[in-house]
Amino acid sequence: MLLRVCTEDLVCVCADGNYCDVMLSDGKRRTMTFQLHFFEETFRQLHNNTFVRVGRSLIVNTRFIHYISLTEQQLELHGRNLREHIVFSGLPRDDKSIHCISLSRDALKGLKESLEREKGLENG
């Protein structure tokens, strides 16, 4: 399969063993036969790279980050081109709208600090 996607439409990439699920802003989800490090290396080559790895299993497009909670160990993605909120949590939940993926508090803290530093550079 060949999938061509504008990086602005790519919301996140979730690892699932030797495969990855690519989530798009139109709500579609595609399973790819690549491991997460392939995407990480590919995104590094972009001129305006907005992708960041969060822990072992997830790469997110920072343009879609809406909410980070260290206490709830939760990351919410949302944006005007995104049909529905995508919520990731490192803690087990009963809510079916939340994707349980191994998001450690340290990984979320690193992401939050990185975004705050980036914002500081934009303002400074």
ZIQUIBEL-V473535 format. One record per residue. RES is the residue in three letters. SS is DSSP state (hx for helix, st for strand, lp for the rest). PSI is psi in degrees with one decimal (none if undefined). NEAR is the number of other ideal C-beta (glycine too) atoms within 8 Angstrom. Layout:
res->(RES,RES)
ss->(SS,SS)
psi->(PSI,PSI)
near->(NEAR,NEAR)
//
This chain:
res->(MET,LEU,LEU,ARG,VAL,CYS,THR,GLU,ASP,LEU,VAL,CYS,VAL,CYS,ALA,ASP,GLY,ASN,TYR,CYS,ASP,VAL,MET,LEU,SER,ASP,GLY,LYS,ARG,ARG,THR,MET,THR,PHE,GLN,LEU,HIS,PHE,PHE,GLU,GLU,THR,PHE,ARG,GLN,LEU,HIS,ASN,ASN,THR,PHE,VAL,ARG,VAL,GLY,ARG,SER,LEU,ILE,VAL,ASN,THR,ARG,PHE,ILE,HIS,TYR,ILE,SER,LEU,THR,GLU,GLN,GLN,LEU,GLU,LEU,HIS,GLY,ARG,ASN,LEU,ARG,GLU,HIS,ILE,VAL,PHE,SER,GLY,LEU,PRO,ARG,ASP,ASP,LYS,SER,ILE,HIS,CYS,ILE,SER,LEU,SER,ARG,ASP,ALA,LEU,LYS,GLY,LEU,LYS,GLU,SER,LEU,GLU,ARG,GLU,LYS,GLY,LEU,GLU,ASN,GLY)
ss->(lp,lp,lp,lp,lp,lp,hx,hx,hx,st,st,st,st,st,st,st,lp,lp,st,st,st,st,st,st,lp,lp,lp,lp,st,st,st,st,lp,lp,lp,hx,hx,hx,hx,hx,hx,hx,hx,hx,lp,lp,lp,lp,lp,lp,st,st,st,st,lp,lp,lp,st,st,st,st,hx,hx,hx,st,st,st,st,st,lp,lp,lp,lp,st,st,st,st,lp,lp,lp,lp,lp,lp,lp,lp,st,st,st,st,lp,lp,lp,lp,lp,lp,lp,lp,st,st,st,lp,lp,lp,lp,hx,hx,hx,hx,hx,hx,hx,hx,hx,hx,hx,hx,hx,hx,hx,hx,hx,hx,hx,lp)
psi->(141.4,128.4,117.6,124.8,134.8,133.3,-24.4,-20.1,-8.0,116.3,-49.6,166.4,125.4,129.1,142.1,80.3,-125.4,4.2,166.2,143.4,126.3,122.8,129.3,158.8,-21.0,5.2,-8.2,150.6,128.7,137.2,128.4,150.3,46.1,152.3,164.9,-36.2,-27.6,-47.4,-41.8,-46.5,-39.4,-44.8,-33.5,-25.9,-8.5,144.4,-49.1,76.7,116.7,13.7,139.5,140.7,135.0,98.9,-159.6,-19.3,4.6,137.9,130.9,151.5,115.7,-19.7,-22.1,-2.4,123.2,-36.4,133.7,125.3,116.8,-37.9,-38.6,-6.3,55.3,143.2,124.6,130.6,135.3,155.4,164.5,-27.2,-1.1,123.7,-35.9,156.2,143.4,123.4,129.0,141.4,138.0,-9.7,143.4,136.7,154.9,-19.2,118.3,-15.3,-5.0,126.8,121.0,119.4,152.0,88.0,108.0,157.2,-39.6,-40.4,-42.9,-38.1,-43.6,-40.9,-46.4,-46.5,-39.1,-43.3,-37.3,-40.8,-43.6,-42.4,-39.6,-37.6,-35.3,-37.0,-22.1,none)
near->(2,3,7,3,8,5,10,7,10,14,13,13,12,11,11,7,4,4,11,14,11,13,11,12,12,6,7,6,8,8,9,9,5,8,8,13,6,9,12,11,8,8,11,7,6,10,3,4,8,9,14,9,8,11,11,6,9,14,12,14,11,9,7,14,12,8,8,11,9,9,4,7,12,15,15,12,16,9,10,3,6,12,5,5,9,13,11,14,14,13,8,3,7,3,5,4,5,10,8,9,11,7,15,9,8,6,10,17,9,8,14,10,8,9,11,8,8,8,8,8,7,6,5,4)
//
